[in-house]
Structures are given as structure tokens and as C-alpha cells.
């Protein structure tokens, strides 16, 4: 799926909805490869990952995250 994305004067851009829907993500990690390629890697929220790590103290994780802000 090819799409064009424009960057506004503030450096913002909008990821096309079909791409967001295809990867089921609204947050992305951004990486520069070979000095010329920009790669967007979908990042799941902690809520989406709930249950994927048995024994994880989710409430404690959220509290620790809030303290780090």
C-alpha cells in the first residue's frame, strides 16, 4: 500500500487511516535507516498488551510510568 504524506510547517503529518487501520495502531516508534529512510513501527498501548505477560502487575506498571513523567 503506497500513500503520500505531507508534513506541515510545524513538522506534523497525518498517517493515512487505511495504514493505521491495517496495523491497528495509533502510536508509532520512528526510526531513521541508512540516513534516508524513515520507518514507523507500531507501538501497542499497555492496555492492548494486557494479558500477554502473565504475572505482570499492570497497576504497579501504570503507577511507575506516572512517576516517571
Jmol script that loads the backbone (N, CA, C; Angstrom):
load data "model"
ATOM      1  N   UNK A   1       0.850  -1.168   0.000  1.00  0.00           N
ATOM      2  CA  UNK A   1       0.000   0.000   0.000  1.00  0.00           C
ATOM      3  C   UNK A   1       0.900   1.236   0.000  1.00  0.00           C
ATOM      4  N   UNK A   2       0.833   2.012  -1.040  1.00  0.00           N
ATOM      5  CA  UNK A   2       1.614   3.243  -1.133  1.00  0.00           C
ATOM      6  C   UNK A   2       0.721   4.439  -0.859  1.00  0.00           C
ATOM      7  N   UNK A   3       1.223   5.384  -0.110  1.00  0.00           N
ATOM      8  CA  UNK A   3       0.496   6.613   0.203  1.00  0.00           C
ATOM      9  C   UNK A   3       1.484   7.756   0.254  1.00  0.00           C
ATOM     10  N   UNK A   4       0.994   8.946   0.016  1.00  0.00           N
ATOM     11  CA  UNK A   4       1.811  10.138   0.164  1.00  0.00           C
ATOM     12  C   UNK A   4       1.394  10.838   1.447  1.00  0.00           C
ATOM     13  N   UNK A   5       2.366  11.376   2.154  1.00  0.00           N
ATOM     14  CA  UNK A   5       2.114  12.073   3.403  1.00  0.00           C
ATOM     15  C   UNK A   5       2.782  13.430   3.316  1.00  0.00           C
ATOM     16  N   UNK A   6       2.062  14.460   3.675  1.00  0.00           N
ATOM     17  CA  UNK A   6       2.632  15.807   3.708  1.00  0.00           C
ATOM     18  C   UNK A   6       3.007  16.169   5.134  1.00  0.00           C
ATOM     19  N   UNK A   7       4.058  16.942   5.285  1.00  0.00           N
ATOM     20  CA  UNK A   7       4.490  17.437   6.587  1.00  0.00           C
ATOM     21  C   UNK A   7       4.197  18.926   6.610  1.00  0.00           C
ATOM     22  N   UNK A   8       3.456  19.388   7.630  1.00  0.00           N
ATOM     23  CA  UNK A   8       3.126  20.808   7.684  1.00  0.00           C
ATOM     24  C   UNK A   8       4.295  21.611   8.260  1.00  0.00           C
ATOM     25  N   UNK A   9       4.135  22.900   8.355  1.00  0.00           N
ATOM     26  CA  UNK A   9       5.241  23.776   8.778  1.00  0.00           C
ATOM     27  C   UNK A   9       5.659  23.545  10.228  1.00  0.00           C
ATOM     28  N   UNK A  10       4.826  22.830  10.993  1.00  0.00           N
ATOM     29  CA  UNK A  10       5.155  22.509  12.382  1.00  0.00           C
ATOM     30  C   UNK A  10       5.767  21.111  12.513  1.00  0.00           C
ATOM     31  N   UNK A  11       5.974  20.436  11.381  1.00  0.00           N
ATOM     32  CA  UNK A  11       6.564  19.106  11.401  1.00  0.00           C
ATOM     33  C   UNK A  11       5.564  17.990  11.648  1.00  0.00           C
ATOM     34  N   UNK A  12       4.274  18.313  11.598  1.00  0.00           N
ATOM     35  CA  UNK A  12       3.242  17.302  11.841  1.00  0.00           C
ATOM     36  C   UNK A  12       2.819  16.660  10.525  1.00  0.00           C
ATOM     37  N   UNK A  13       2.408  15.428  10.645  1.00  0.00           N
ATOM     38  CA  UNK A  13       1.836  14.754   9.483  1.00  0.00           C
ATOM     39  C   UNK A  13       0.716  13.848   9.957  1.00  0.00           C
ATOM     40  N   UNK A  14      -0.108  13.435   9.015  1.00  0.00           N
ATOM     41  CA  UNK A  14      -1.216  12.543   9.335  1.00  0.00           C
ATOM     42  C   UNK A  14      -0.960  11.219   8.624  1.00  0.00           C
ATOM     43  N   UNK A  15      -0.923  10.157   9.412  1.00  0.00           N
ATOM     44  CA  UNK A  15      -0.779   8.813   8.858  1.00  0.00           C
ATOM     45  C   UNK A  15      -2.136   8.457   8.244  1.00  0.00           C
ATOM     46  N   UNK A  16      -2.184   8.059   6.977  1.00  0.00           N
ATOM     47  CA  UNK A  16      -3.469   7.735   6.349  1.00  0.00           C
ATOM     48  C   UNK A  16      -4.213   6.646   7.126  1.00  0.00           C
ATOM     49  N   UNK A  17      -5.528   6.831   7.252  1.00  0.00           N
ATOM     50  CA  UNK A  17      -6.356   5.916   8.032  1.00  0.00           C
ATOM     51  C   UNK A  17      -6.245   4.467   7.566  1.00  0.00           C
ATOM     52  N   UNK A  18      -6.214   4.185   6.265  1.00  0.00           N
ATOM     53  CA  UNK A  18      -6.081   2.773   5.864  1.00  0.00           C
ATOM     54  C   UNK A  18      -4.804   2.118   6.412  1.00  0.00           C
ATOM     55  N   UNK A  19      -3.738   2.882   6.537  1.00  0.00           N
ATOM     56  CA  UNK A  19      -2.497   2.333   7.085  1.00  0.00           C
ATOM     57  C   UNK A  19      -2.645   2.119   8.588  1.00  0.00           C
ATOM     58  N   UNK A  20      -3.194   3.122   9.297  1.00  0.00           N
ATOM     59  CA  UNK A  20      -3.420   2.966  10.741  1.00  0.00           C
ATOM     60  C   UNK A  20      -4.313   1.769  11.018  1.00  0.00           C
ATOM     61  N   UNK A  21      -5.363   1.630  10.209  1.00  0.00           N
ATOM     62  CA  UNK A  21      -6.293   0.507  10.399  1.00  0.00           C
ATOM     63  C   UNK A  21      -5.618  -0.828  10.085  1.00  0.00           C
ATOM     64  N   UNK A  22      -4.771  -0.857   9.069  1.00  0.00           N
ATOM     65  CA  UNK A  22      -4.114  -2.106   8.679  1.00  0.00           C
ATOM     66  C   UNK A  22      -3.198  -2.624   9.778  1.00  0.00           C
ATOM     67  N   UNK A  23      -2.523  -1.715  10.484  1.00  0.00           N
ATOM     68  CA  UNK A  23      -1.605  -2.131  11.552  1.00  0.00           C
ATOM     69  C   UNK A  23      -2.251  -2.021  12.927  1.00  0.00           C
ATOM     70  N   UNK A  24      -3.486  -1.553  12.963  1.00  0.00           N
ATOM     71  CA  UNK A  24      -4.249  -1.398  14.213  1.00  0.00           C
ATOM     72  C   UNK A  24      -3.442  -0.638  15.266  1.00  0.00           C
ATOM     73  N   UNK A  25      -2.941   0.537  14.860  1.00  0.00           N
ATOM     74  CA  UNK A  25      -2.119   1.323  15.777  1.00  0.00           C
ATOM     75  C   UNK A  25      -2.395   2.812  15.601  1.00  0.00           C
ATOM     76  N   UNK A  26      -2.178   3.537  16.689  1.00  0.00           N
ATOM     77  CA  UNK A  26      -2.295   4.994  16.673  1.00  0.00           C
ATOM     78  C   UNK A  26      -1.018   5.645  17.199  1.00  0.00           C
ATOM     79  N   UNK A  27      -0.080   4.818  17.673  1.00  0.00           N
ATOM     80  CA  UNK A  27       1.222   5.292  18.151  1.00  0.00           C
ATOM     81  C   UNK A  27       2.303   4.525  17.407  1.00  0.00           C
ATOM     82  N   UNK A  28       3.368   5.236  17.086  1.00  0.00           N
ATOM     83  CA  UNK A  28       4.449   4.623  16.327  1.00  0.00           C
ATOM     84  C   UNK A  28       5.788   5.065  16.875  1.00  0.00           C
ATOM     85  N   UNK A  29       6.737   4.166  16.844  1.00  0.00           N
ATOM     86  CA  UNK A  29       8.126   4.498  17.108  1.00  0.00           C
ATOM     87  C   UNK A  29       8.711   4.868  15.743  1.00  0.00           C
ATOM     88  N   UNK A  30       9.534   5.908  15.695  1.00  0.00           N
ATOM     89  CA  UNK A  30      10.084   6.372  14.430  1.00  0.00           C
ATOM     90  C   UNK A  30      11.584   6.134  14.422  1.00  0.00           C
ATOM     91  N   UNK A  31      12.066   5.569  13.327  1.00  0.00           N
ATOM     92  CA  UNK A  31      13.473   5.217  13.221  1.00  0.00           C
ATOM     93  C   UNK A  31      14.006   5.669  11.868  1.00  0.00           C
ATOM     94  N   UNK A  32      15.221   6.192  11.851  1.00  0.00           N
ATOM     95  CA  UNK A  32      15.873   6.596  10.614  1.00  0.00           C
ATOM     96  C   UNK A  32      16.843   5.498  10.207  1.00  0.00           C
ATOM     97  N   UNK A  33      16.689   4.981   8.987  1.00  0.00           N
ATOM     98  CA  UNK A  33      17.564   3.918   8.497  1.00  0.00           C
ATOM     99  C   UNK A  33      18.370   4.419   7.306  1.00  0.00           C
ATOM    100  N   UNK A  34      19.631   4.082   7.295  1.00  0.00           N
ATOM    101  CA  UNK A  34      20.528   4.423   6.188  1.00  0.00           C
ATOM    102  C   UNK A  34      20.558   5.915   5.890  1.00  0.00           C
ATOM    103  N   UNK A  35      20.206   6.728   6.871  1.00  0.00           N
ATOM    104  CA  UNK A  35      20.258   8.173   6.702  1.00  0.00           C
ATOM    105  C   UNK A  35      19.239   8.758   5.751  1.00  0.00           C
ATOM    106  N   UNK A  36      18.353   7.918   5.211  1.00  0.00           N
ATOM    107  CA  UNK A  36      17.381   8.446   4.251  1.00  0.00           C
ATOM    108  C   UNK A  36      15.992   7.827   4.332  1.00  0.00           C
ATOM    109  N   UNK A  37      15.844   6.727   5.035  1.00  0.00           N
ATOM    110  CA  UNK A  37      14.544   6.071   5.152  1.00  0.00           C
ATOM    111  C   UNK A  37      13.977   6.313   6.542  1.00  0.00           C
ATOM    112  N   UNK A  38      12.707   6.689   6.593  1.00  0.00           N
ATOM    113  CA  UNK A  38      12.009   6.855   7.862  1.00  0.00           C
ATOM    114  C   UNK A  38      11.088   5.660   8.020  1.00  0.00           C
ATOM    115  N   UNK A  39      11.254   4.933   9.118  1.00  0.00           N
ATOM    116  CA  UNK A  39      10.475   3.723   9.367  1.00  0.00           C
ATOM    117  C   UNK A  39       9.579   3.967  10.578  1.00  0.00           C
ATOM    118  N   UNK A  40       8.299   3.683  10.428  1.00  0.00           N
ATOM    119  CA  UNK A  40       7.335   3.806  11.508  1.00  0.00           C
ATOM    120  C   UNK A  40       7.006   2.404  12.012  1.00  0.00           C
ATOM    121  N   UNK A  41       7.211   2.174  13.295  1.00  0.00           N
ATOM    122  CA  UNK A  41       6.974   0.871  13.897  1.00  0.00           C
ATOM    123  C   UNK A  41       5.795   1.003  14.864  1.00  0.00           C
ATOM    124  N   UNK A  42       4.693   0.269  14.626  1.00  0.00           N
ATOM    125  CA  UNK A  42       3.533   0.374  15.515  1.00  0.00           C
ATOM    126  C   UNK A  42       3.903  -0.007  16.947  1.00  0.00           C
ATOM    127  N   UNK A  43       3.387   0.774  17.898  1.00  0.00           N
ATOM    128  CA  UNK A  43       3.620   0.524  19.315  1.00  0.00           C
ATOM    129  C   UNK A  43       2.270   0.293  19.974  1.00  0.00           C
ATOM    130  N   UNK A  44       2.127  -0.852  20.605  1.00  0.00           N
ATOM    131  CA  UNK A  44       0.875  -1.153  21.292  1.00  0.00           C
ATOM    132  C   UNK A  44       0.845  -0.456  22.643  1.00  0.00           C
ATOM    133  N   UNK A  45      -0.345  -0.077  23.069  1.00  0.00           N
ATOM    134  CA  UNK A  45      -0.502   0.514  24.397  1.00  0.00           C
ATOM    135  C   UNK A  45      -0.437  -0.601  25.437  1.00  0.00           C
ATOM    136  N   UNK A  46      -0.246  -0.219  26.683  1.00  0.00           N
ATOM    137  CA  UNK A  46      -0.209  -1.223  27.746  1.00  0.00           C
ATOM    138  C   UNK A  46      -1.557  -1.928  27.859  1.00  0.00           C
ATOM    139  N   UNK A  47      -2.648  -1.225  27.569  1.00  0.00           N
ATOM    140  CA  UNK A  47      -3.974  -1.851  27.616  1.00  0.00           C
ATOM    141  C   UNK A  47      -4.102  -2.928  26.541  1.00  0.00           C
ATOM    142  N   UNK A  48      -3.539  -2.680  25.351  1.00  0.00           N
ATOM    143  CA  UNK A  48      -3.597  -3.664  24.272  1.00  0.00           C
ATOM    144  C   UNK A  48      -2.751  -4.889  24.592  1.00  0.00           C
ATOM    145  N   UNK A  49      -1.704  -4.692  25.364  1.00  0.00           N
ATOM    146  CA  UNK A  49      -0.824  -5.802  25.715  1.00  0.00           C
ATOM    147  C   UNK A  49      -1.304  -6.565  26.946  1.00  0.00           C
ATOM    148  N   UNK A  50      -2.375  -6.084  27.584  1.00  0.00           N
ATOM    149  CA  UNK A  50      -2.882  -6.709  28.798  1.00  0.00           C
ATOM    150  C   UNK A  50      -3.135  -8.192  28.554  1.00  0.00           C
ATOM    151  N   UNK A  51      -2.614  -9.018  29.417  1.00  0.00           N
ATOM    152  CA  UNK A  51      -2.795 -10.454  29.315  1.00  0.00           C
ATOM    153  C   UNK A  51      -1.691 -11.148  28.543  1.00  0.00           C
ATOM    154  N   UNK A  52      -0.839 -10.381  27.867  1.00  0.00           N
ATOM    155  CA  UNK A  52       0.220 -11.015  27.078  1.00  0.00           C
ATOM    156  C   UNK A  52       1.413 -11.406  27.939  1.00  0.00           C
ATOM    157  N   UNK A  53       1.469 -10.885  29.185  1.00  0.00           N
ATOM    158  CA  UNK A  53       2.555 -11.230  30.102  1.00  0.00           C
ATOM    159  C   UNK A  53       1.953 -11.658  31.440  1.00  0.00           C
ATOM    160  N   UNK A  54       1.710 -12.949  31.600  1.00  0.00           N
ATOM    161  CA  UNK A  54       1.127 -13.420  32.854  1.00  0.00           C
ATOM    162  C   UNK A  54       1.991 -13.012  34.056  1.00  0.00           C
ATOM    163  N   UNK A  55       1.341 -12.596  35.122  1.00  0.00           N
ATOM    164  CA  UNK A  55       2.059 -12.233  36.331  1.00  0.00           C
ATOM    165  C   UNK A  55       2.509 -10.783  36.375  1.00  0.00           C
ATOM    166  N   UNK A  56       2.278 -10.024  35.298  1.00  0.00           N
ATOM    167  CA  UNK A  56       2.675  -8.619  35.278  1.00  0.00           C
ATOM    168  C   UNK A  56       1.725  -7.811  36.149  1.00  0.00           C
ATOM    169  N   UNK A  57       2.274  -7.003  37.028  1.00  0.00           N
ATOM    170  CA  UNK A  57       1.479  -6.124  37.880  1.00  0.00           C
ATOM    171  C   UNK A  57       1.152  -4.866  37.073  1.00  0.00           C
ATOM    172  N   UNK A  58       0.031  -4.889  36.355  1.00  0.00           N
ATOM    173  CA  UNK A  58      -0.332  -3.788  35.468  1.00  0.00           C
ATOM    174  C   UNK A  58      -0.550  -2.501  36.249  1.00  0.00           C
ATOM    175  N   UNK A  59      -1.213  -2.589  37.388  1.00  0.00           N
ATOM    176  CA  UNK A  59      -1.470  -1.389  38.190  1.00  0.00           C
ATOM    177  C   UNK A  59      -0.146  -0.779  38.658  1.00  0.00           C
ATOM    178  N   UNK A  60       0.770  -1.614  39.118  1.00  0.00           N
ATOM    179  CA  UNK A  60       2.090  -1.130  39.525  1.00  0.00           C
ATOM    180  C   UNK A  60       2.851  -0.530  38.358  1.00  0.00           C
ATOM    181  N   UNK A  61       2.715  -1.132  37.198  1.00  0.00           N
ATOM    182  CA  UNK A  61       3.359  -0.628  35.992  1.00  0.00           C
ATOM    183  C   UNK A  61       2.848   0.772  35.659  1.00  0.00           C
ATOM    184  N   UNK A  62       1.518   0.966  35.713  1.00  0.00           N
ATOM    185  CA  UNK A  62       0.936   2.281  35.440  1.00  0.00           C
ATOM    186  C   UNK A  62       1.412   3.323  36.454  1.00  0.00           C
ATOM    187  N   UNK A  63       1.484   2.944  37.732  1.00  0.00           N
ATOM    188  CA  UNK A  63       1.942   3.883  38.770  1.00  0.00           C
ATOM    189  C   UNK A  63       3.401   4.277  38.533  1.00  0.00           C
ATOM    190  N   UNK A  64       4.243   3.294  38.199  1.00  0.00           N
ATOM    191  CA  UNK A  64       5.648   3.586  37.928  1.00  0.00           C
ATOM    192  C   UNK A  64       5.794   4.503  36.717  1.00  0.00           C
ATOM    193  N   UNK A  65       4.996   4.246  35.695  1.00  0.00           N
ATOM    194  CA  UNK A  65       5.027   5.076  34.490  1.00  0.00           C
ATOM    195  C   UNK A  65       4.620   6.511  34.818  1.00  0.00           C
ATOM    196  N   UNK A  66       3.592   6.663  35.655  1.00  0.00           N
ATOM    197  CA  UNK A  66       3.116   8.004  36.041  1.00  0.00           C
ATOM    198  C   UNK A  66       4.194   8.756  36.828  1.00  0.00           C
ATOM    199  N   UNK A  67       4.938   8.048  37.683  1.00  0.00           N
ATOM    200  CA  UNK A  67       6.008   8.687  38.467  1.00  0.00           C
ATOM    201  C   UNK A  67       7.144   9.171  37.555  1.00  0.00           C
ATOM    202  N   UNK A  68       7.388   8.467  36.452  1.00  0.00           N
ATOM    203  CA  UNK A  68       8.488   8.820  35.550  1.00  0.00           C
ATOM    204  C   UNK A  68       8.184  10.030  34.693  1.00  0.00           C
ATOM    205  N   UNK A  69       6.935  10.389  34.596  1.00  0.00           N
ATOM    206  CA  UNK A  69       6.555  11.548  33.761  1.00  0.00           C
ATOM    207  C   UNK A  69       7.014  12.776  34.391  1.00  0.00           C
TER     208      UNK A  69
END
end "model"
wireframe off; spacefill off
backbone 0.3
color backbone group
